[in-house]
Amino acid sequence: MPTATPRTATTVLPHLSVTERIARGKQARAEVPRSTHAAFDPPPDRHDPVSLLEMQALTRVPELVPIRYGRMLVSPFTFYRGAAIIMAHDLGTTPDSGLPVQCCGDAHLSNFGMFASPERRLVFDINDFDETLPGPWEWDVKRLAVSMLIAARDNDFRRRDQERIVLETVGQYGRAMATFAAMANLEVWYSRIEMDQVIADFGSQFKPRMVKRTEKAVAKARTSDSVTAFSKLTHVVDGRVRIVDQSPLIVPVEQLAAGQERDAIFAVLQDLLRRYRDTLEFDRGILLDQYELADVARKVVGVGSVGTRAWIALLIGRDGQDPLFLQIKEAEVSVMEEPLTASQFANHGERVVTGQRLMQAASDIFLGWLHTDAGLDAQPRDFYVRQLKDWKGSAEIEQMIPKGMAAYGRLCGWTLARAHARSGDRIAIAAYLGSGDSFDRAVLEFSLAYAEQNERDYQKLVAAVRSGQITAQTGL
């Protein structure tokens, strides 16, 4: 089967004519029929899922790894969220069309959400790029489709509703890609979804209580910023603002070290922030200069990311009521690199930031990266930096009804297609997909098979915890 042609996020697509690009897509379809995407045939020597997770844990903060396992044990869906490395290895054995894009690498439905654009509009987009890498567009579509199916099962939806949700998600990806294929380049680049538009477009299709719940979520997202975080995460100690100790989820730096050692750590972090500044656009560096570092804490984040080194930095601006929270998150090797190819970037923080800027319609103004040769644990590490909260909001998956999840799937499908259209050959991909539902049906069959595999892998983790092979800390 053809494999994705390695290409970088900055490679310019060949200047073929529209006719030639359509022919390219149809030729790919002839070589890799859309129906082949239905197959999931794991090889006899398939990687053991628990061993992959244990291997990933070797580079993480040891005392936090049990929290990661505890979060993955909550349900097959939370397991799936943390199992990107397992699926990446599995996808490496599946067909692809040879039409690469910049991939998210972990495009499950909870990695989409709301946040503020620099123009202070609430937009909907992909919001997690830890695994981003150039690769097959099909991998992101399948990761999203399977997440929709597993989430629908977790919500106890009927089988026909589960399948409809997957078909609508994948179908919307194809319809959107066809739309983007007909657009001029700048039209694609400027395309985005604003939440006010979503409510206006979809509000009439749903019951008033669903619209009200969505409007409430939007209103809540607009209050999620550094000022709100400041009121929740800080207190005053001896006249100075400090981050509140919420161990083990948020651990202030003075709890990790005391006296001169704390001062040394603080000095290292100040130096790192100065180096991070150089990765920002010039005007945003000037803005950052108006803030002073006040405190730092280690923070547990997400499901799959638990155990990576993540810090929150509190900076204060014009006065004691002008806060800025930055998240400094470790960037490791993408889970896609082993089945595909190594990143072109020596710094994985730069890999994440470059992929995010390429795929998102609007990115955080403080998005940047840094490297330390001998960090707080005397090891070289890469990090990326962004605001901790900037009107961020996510869907309440467990509260959705089938119709609502189907609408959310269409929203995610459109968004993923737009992200792929910015870097890949959208015309060739649209031609490959065609106007029918052959690809949609094939991905549904793949999703049904992979959801069963995910359940088996989940049960292996459960068994590993019960046997004492793995220690899990639940409830956090």
C-alpha positions in Angstrom: 0.0 0.0 0.0 1.3 3.6 -0.6 2.6 5.4 2.4 2.6 9.1 3.0 5.4 11.0 1.2 7.5 12.6 3.9 7.1 16.4 3.6 7.7 19.3 6.0 5.2 21.8 7.2 6.9 24.4 5.0 7.2 22.5 1.8 5.4 24.4 -1.0 2.9 22.3 -3.0 3.8 21.8 -6.6 2.2 24.4 -8.8 0.0 22.0 -10.8 -3.1 23.1 -12.6 -6.5 22.3 -11.0 -7.0 19.7 -13.7 -3.7 18.0 -12.8 -4.5 18.1 -9.1 -7.9 16.5 -9.7 -6.2 13.8 -11.7 -3.7 13.3 -8.9 -6.5 12.6 -6.5 -8.3 10.2 -8.8 -5.1 8.4 -9.5 -4.6 8.0 -5.7 -8.1 6.6 -5.5 -7.3 4.0 -8.2 -4.2 2.9 -6.3 -5.8 3.0 -2.9 -9.6 2.5 -3.3 -11.7 4.2 -0.7 -13.2 0.9 0.4 -9.7 -0.2 1.7 -10.0 2.2 4.6 -12.6 -0.1 6.2 -9.9 -2.6 7.1 -8.3 -2.9 10.5 -6.1 -6.0 10.5 -3.6 -5.7 13.4 -0.5 -7.8 12.7 0.4 -10.8 14.9 3.3 -8.8 16.4 1.1 -5.8 17.2 2.7 -3.7 20.0 1.4 -4.5 23.5 -0.7 -1.4 24.4 0.4 -1.4 28.1 4.0 -1.8 27.1 3.7 1.3 24.9 2.2 3.3 27.7 5.0 2.2 30.1 7.6 3.1 27.5 6.1 6.5 27.2 6.1 6.9 31.0 9.9 6.5 31.2 10.5 10.1 30.3 7.7 11.5 32.6 7.6 12.8 36.1 7.5 9.4 38.1 5.1 10.6 40.8 2.6 11.9 38.3 2.4 8.8 36.0 -0.1 7.0 38.4 -2.5 10.0 37.9 -2.3 9.5 34.2 -3.2 5.8 34.5 -6.0 6.7 36.9 -7.5 9.2 34.5 -7.3 6.6 31.6 -9.1 4.0 33.8 -12.3 6.1 34.1 -13.8 4.7 30.9 -12.9 3.4 27.5 -13.2 7.0 26.2 -10.7 8.5 28.7 -8.4 5.5 27.9 -8.7 6.4 24.2 -7.8 10.0 24.9 -4.6 8.9 26.5 -3.8 6.3 24.0 -2.6 8.3 21.0 0.7 6.4 20.9 -1.2 3.1 20.6 -3.4 4.3 17.7 -0.4 5.9 15.9 1.3 2.6 15.7 -1.9 0.9 14.6 -2.5 3.5 11.9 1.0 2.9 10.6 -0.3 -0.4 9.2 -3.3 1.0 7.4 -3.8 2.3 3.8 -3.3 5.9 2.9 -3.7 7.9 -0.3 -0.2 9.4 -0.3 -1.6 13.0 -0.1 0.0 14.4 3.1 -1.1 17.3 5.2 0.0 18.8 8.5 -1.7 16.4 10.9 -2.9 17.2 14.4 -1.8 13.7 15.4 -4.5 13.5 18.2 -7.7 14.7 16.6 -10.2 13.2 19.1 -13.3 15.2 19.8 -12.2 16.6 23.1 -9.2 18.3 21.4 -11.6 20.7 19.7 -13.0 23.7 21.5 -13.5 27.4 21.9 -10.9 30.1 22.5 -10.4 33.8 21.8 -8.9 35.0 18.6 -6.5 38.0 18.7 -9.4 40.1 17.6 -11.3 39.0 20.7 -13.8 36.9 18.9 -14.8 33.5 20.3 -13.8 30.9 17.7 -14.0 27.1 17.4 -10.9 25.2 16.4 -8.5 22.3 17.2 -6.8 23.2 20.4 -4.1 20.5 21.1 -1.1 20.0 18.9 1.3 18.0 21.1 1.6 15.3 18.4 1.4 17.4 15.3 3.5 16.2 12.3 3.1 16.1 8.5 1.4 12.8 7.6 -1.7 11.1 6.1 -4.8 13.2 6.4 -6.7 9.9 6.9 -5.1 9.4 10.3 -6.7 12.5 11.8 -10.1 11.6 10.2 -10.0 8.1 11.7 -8.8 9.3 15.1 -11.8 11.8 15.1 -14.3 9.3 13.8 -13.4 6.6 16.4 -13.6 9.1 19.2 -17.1 10.0 18.1 -18.1 6.4 18.2 -16.6 5.6 21.6 -18.1 8.8 23.1 -21.5 7.8 21.7 -21.1 4.4 23.3 -20.1 5.9 26.6 -23.3 7.9 26.4 -25.3 4.7 25.8 -26.7 5.9 22.5 -28.4 3.4 20.2 -26.3 1.6 17.6 -28.0 3.5 14.7 -27.3 6.8 16.5 -23.7 5.9 17.0 -23.3 5.1 13.3 -25.1 8.2 12.2 -22.8 10.4 14.3 -19.7 8.9 12.7 -21.2 9.2 9.2 -22.1 12.8 9.7 -18.7 13.7 11.1 -16.8 12.1 8.2 -19.3 13.2 5.6 -19.0 16.8 6.7 -15.2 16.5 6.4 -15.6 15.5 2.8 -18.2 18.1 2.0 -16.1 20.8 3.6 -13.0 19.7 1.7 -14.9 19.9 -1.6 -15.9 23.5 -0.7 -12.3 24.4 0.2 -11.2 22.8 -3.1 -13.3 25.4 -5.0 -12.0 28.3 -3.0 -9.0 30.6 -3.7 -6.0 30.2 -1.5 -6.7 33.3 0.6 -10.3 32.3 1.1 -9.2 29.1 2.6 -6.6 30.8 4.8 -9.2 33.3 6.2 -11.9 30.7 6.8 -12.9 30.1 10.4 -15.9 29.4 12.6 -17.1 31.9 15.2 -19.3 30.7 18.0 -21.9 33.4 17.4 -22.2 32.1 13.9 -22.6 28.5 15.1 -25.5 29.5 17.4 -27.1 31.5 14.6 -26.7 28.7 12.0 -27.7 25.8 14.2 -30.0 27.3 16.8 -33.2 26.8 14.9 -32.4 23.1 14.4 -32.4 22.3 18.2 -34.7 22.5 21.1 -34.6 25.8 23.1 -32.9 24.1 26.1 -30.0 22.9 23.9 -29.5 26.3 22.5 -29.6 27.8 26.0 -27.0 25.3 27.2 -24.7 26.2 24.3 -25.2 29.9 25.0 -24.3 29.3 28.6 -21.1 27.5 27.6 -20.2 30.4 25.3 -20.8 32.9 28.1 -18.7 30.8 30.5 -15.8 30.6 28.0 -15.7 34.4 27.8 -15.1 34.6 31.5 -12.2 32.1 31.4 -9.1 34.2 31.3 -6.1 35.2 33.3 -8.2 37.5 35.6 -10.5 34.6 36.5 -7.6 32.3 37.0 -5.9 34.9 39.2 -8.9 34.9 41.6 -9.0 31.1 41.7 -5.4 30.2 41.8 -3.7 32.8 43.9 -3.5 34.3 47.4 -1.4 36.9 49.1 1.5 35.7 51.4 3.5 38.3 53.2 2.3 41.0 50.9 3.2 39.1 47.7 0.9 37.2 45.3 1.5 33.5 45.3 0.0 30.5 43.5 -2.2 28.4 45.8 -0.9 24.9 46.7 -3.3 22.3 45.3 -0.9 19.4 45.4 -0.5 17.1 43.5 -2.4 18.9 40.7 -0.8 22.3 41.2 2.4 22.5 43.2 4.0 25.9 43.7 7.8 26.1 43.2 8.4 26.7 47.0 6.9 23.3 47.6 9.4 21.7 45.3 12.4 23.6 46.6 13.1 26.0 49.4 15.5 28.9 50.2 18.4 29.3 47.8 17.4 26.3 45.7 14.0 28.0 45.1 15.7 31.2 44.1 18.0 29.3 41.7 15.0 27.6 40.1 13.2 30.9 39.8 16.2 32.5 38.1 16.4 29.6 35.6 12.7 30.1 34.8 13.2 33.8 34.3 16.1 33.1 31.9 13.9 30.6 30.0 11.1 33.2 29.6 13.6 35.7 28.2 14.7 33.1 25.6 11.1 32.3 24.9 10.5 35.9 24.1 12.8 35.7 21.1 10.3 33.2 19.4 7.4 35.7 19.6 6.6 38.3 16.9 8.4 41.6 17.7 5.3 43.5 18.9 4.2 40.6 21.2 7.7 40.6 22.8 7.2 44.3 23.6 3.9 43.4 25.3 5.5 40.6 27.3 8.2 43.0 28.5 5.5 44.9 30.4 5.0 41.9 32.7 7.1 40.7 35.6 7.4 37.1 36.7 5.8 36.7 40.2 5.4 33.0 40.8 5.7 29.5 39.2 4.0 26.2 39.9 4.0 22.7 38.4 0.6 21.7 37.0 -1.0 18.4 35.9 -2.8 18.8 32.6 -5.1 16.7 30.4 -5.1 12.9 30.2 -2.5 11.8 27.7 -0.2 14.6 28.8 -0.2 13.8 32.5 3.4 13.3 33.6 5.0 15.6 31.1 6.6 18.6 32.7 4.0 21.4 32.7 4.4 24.7 34.5 2.2 27.7 35.0 3.9 31.1 35.3 2.1 34.1 37.0 3.2 37.4 35.6 2.0 40.8 36.9 1.6 43.9 34.6 0.7 47.5 35.4 -0.5 46.7 39.0 -1.4 43.9 41.3 -4.7 43.4 39.4 -3.2 43.0 35.9 -2.2 39.3 35.7 -1.1 37.1 32.9 -0.9 33.3 33.3 1.3 31.4 30.9 1.5 27.7 30.5 4.9 26.2 29.8 4.4 22.7 28.6 7.0 20.1 27.8 7.1 18.9 24.2 8.3 15.4 23.5 8.7 13.4 20.4 5.4 13.1 18.5 3.8 9.7 18.7 3.6 9.8 14.9 7.4 10.0 14.4 8.1 6.3 14.8 5.5 5.0 12.3 6.3 7.9 9.9 9.4 10.0 10.0 11.3 12.3 12.4 10.3 15.9 12.7 12.3 18.4 10.7 12.5 20.5 13.9 15.3 19.8 16.4 13.1 21.5 19.1 9.8 19.8 19.6 8.4 23.0 21.1 8.9 24.6 17.7 7.4 21.5 16.1 4.2 22.0 18.1 4.0 25.8 17.6 4.6 25.6 13.8 2.0 22.9 13.4 -0.5 24.9 15.5 0.0 28.1 13.6 -0.3 26.2 10.3 -3.6 24.4 11.3 -5.4 27.0 13.4 -7.3 29.9 11.8 -6.1 32.1 14.7 -3.5 31.3 17.3 -2.7 32.6 20.8 -0.6 35.8 20.6 1.8 34.4 23.3 2.4 31.1 21.5 6.1 30.4 21.4 8.8 27.8 22.4 12.0 27.3 24.3 14.8 24.8 25.1 16.8 24.2 28.1 20.0 22.2 28.0 20.0 21.5 31.7 16.6 22.3 33.2 15.2 21.9 36.6 16.0 18.2 36.6 19.4 18.7 34.8 18.1 17.2 31.6 17.7 18.9 28.2 14.1 19.5 27.4 11.9 21.3 24.9 8.8 23.3 25.8 6.1 25.4 24.2 4.4 28.4 25.8 0.9 29.7 25.5 -1.7 31.5 27.7 -3.1 29.2 30.4 -6.7 30.5 29.8 -7.9 32.8 27.1 -11.7 32.4 26.8 -11.1 28.6 26.6 -14.1 26.3 26.6 -14.9 22.7 25.7 -18.0 20.7 24.9 -19.7 18.7 27.7 -19.6 15.4 25.9 -21.4 13.4 28.6 -24.3 15.9 28.5 -24.9 15.5 24.7 -27.9 13.8 23.2 -27.5 12.0 19.8 -28.6 15.0 17.7 -26.3 17.3 19.6 -23.3 15.0 19.2 -24.0 14.6 15.5 -24.0 18.4 15.1 -20.8 18.6 17.1 -19.3 16.0 14.9 -20.1 18.0 11.8 -18.5 21.0 13.4 -15.3 19.1 14.1 -15.4 17.5 10.6 -15.6 21.0 9.0 -12.8 22.3 11.3 -10.5 19.4 10.6 -11.0 19.8 6.8 -10.2 23.5 7.0 -7.0 22.7 9.0 -5.9 20.1 6.4 -6.8 22.4 3.5 -4.3 25.0 4.7 -1.3 22.7 4.2 -2.3 19.8 1.9 -3.5 19.5 -1.6 -7.2 20.2 -0.9 -8.1 19.7 -4.6 -6.5 16.3 -4.8 -8.0 15.2 -1.5 -11.5 16.3 -2.5 -11.1 14.4 -5.8 -10.0 11.3 -3.9 -13.1 11.5 -1.7 -15.5 12.1 -4.6 -19.1 12.9 -4.1 -20.4 9.6 -2.8 -20.2 8.1 0.7 -17.8 5.2 0.0 -15.1 6.7 2.2 -17.6 7.6 5.0 -18.9 4.0 5.1 -15.4 2.6 5.1 -14.3 4.8 8.0 -17.4 3.7 9.9 -16.4 0.1 9.5 -12.9 0.9 10.6 -14.3 2.8 13.6 -16.5 -0.1 14.7 -13.5 -2.5 14.5 -11.1 0.0 16.3 -13.6 0.7 19.1 -13.6 -3.0 19.9 -9.8 -2.9 19.9 -9.8 0.1 22.2 -12.1 -1.8 24.6 -9.7 -4.8 24.6 -6.7 -2.5 25.2 -8.6 -0.7 28.0 -9.3 -4.0 29.7 -5.6 -4.8 29.4 -4.8 -1.7 31.4 -7.4 -2.6 34.0 -5.8 -6.0 34.3 -2.4 -4.5 34.6 -3.5 -2.3 37.5 -5.3 -5.2 39.2 -2.2 -7.4 39.0 0.0 -4.7 40.4 2.0 -4.4 37.2 1.0 -0.7 37.1 0.0 1.7 39.9 -2.9 4.0 39.3 -4.1 6.9 41.4 -7.8 7.6 40.8 -10.0 10.5 41.6 -7.6 13.2 40.5 
